[in-house]
Amino acid sequence: MSLSQTLWQANQDLVAASLNNPFVQGIGDGSLLKEKFAYYVGQDAFFLEAFARAYSIAAAKAPDWESFQTFHALANGVLQELNLHHSYAQSWNVDIKSVEPGSATRQYTDFLLSTAWAQPIGITAVAMCPCMRLYAYIGQQLASQQKGDNPAHDYQDWITTYSSDEFEPLAKQLESLVDLHSPDSSLTRSTYRYAMVCERDFFQAAWQQ
């Protein structure tokens, strides 16, 4: 089993906590209050800007050209994801430019950026991996729960994006960087788990709005 797979398996309790969060389940069945999703859209746009910056910092520190290219490709993927959020923002009347990050959002972005600046790229990849793998997993799980005769709902685009054949390879690319550059150490394991805690708390903060 690869390191990225080992880390994922070791944190299944937090994976389940995110998947079963009422915010995520509300996206899945379309029952989530629009006000909660609108808050999430603004917070996630703020988060994704920091996520793209962390990729760029890691790219600049990459010791080989292939890793440099992969980090940049992943950053471009985040920019495409941000475009989706801008379209969401228009639909949900969210002014992304005026968003103030909540405490869970700030905690997560501060952690990512401080890790990107201070740690080797392997640890940065570890800090970023839970987001990518978790969203791919959640998207796929929610898509599998839908029945063919169910009408599309307001959050269908979200589910389609993260369950898509285009998103899964991005998660795998980041996991390949973890496997290539990260040691199996206590720092690696604690960094991965803390990022997964941040994911859980991010969903919970949106639910509590």
Buried (B, 14 or more C-beta within 10 A) or exposed (E): EEBBEBBBEEBEEBBEBBBEBEBBBBBBEBEBEEEBBBBBBBBBBBBBBBBBBBBBBBBEBBEEEEBBEBBBBBBEBBEEBBEBBEEBBEEBEBEBEEBEBBEBBBBBBEBBBEBBEEBBBBBBBBBBBBBBBBBBBBBBBBBEEBEEEEEEBBBBBBBBBBBBEEBBEBBEBBBBBBBBBBEEEEBBBEBBBBBBBBBBBBBBBBBEB
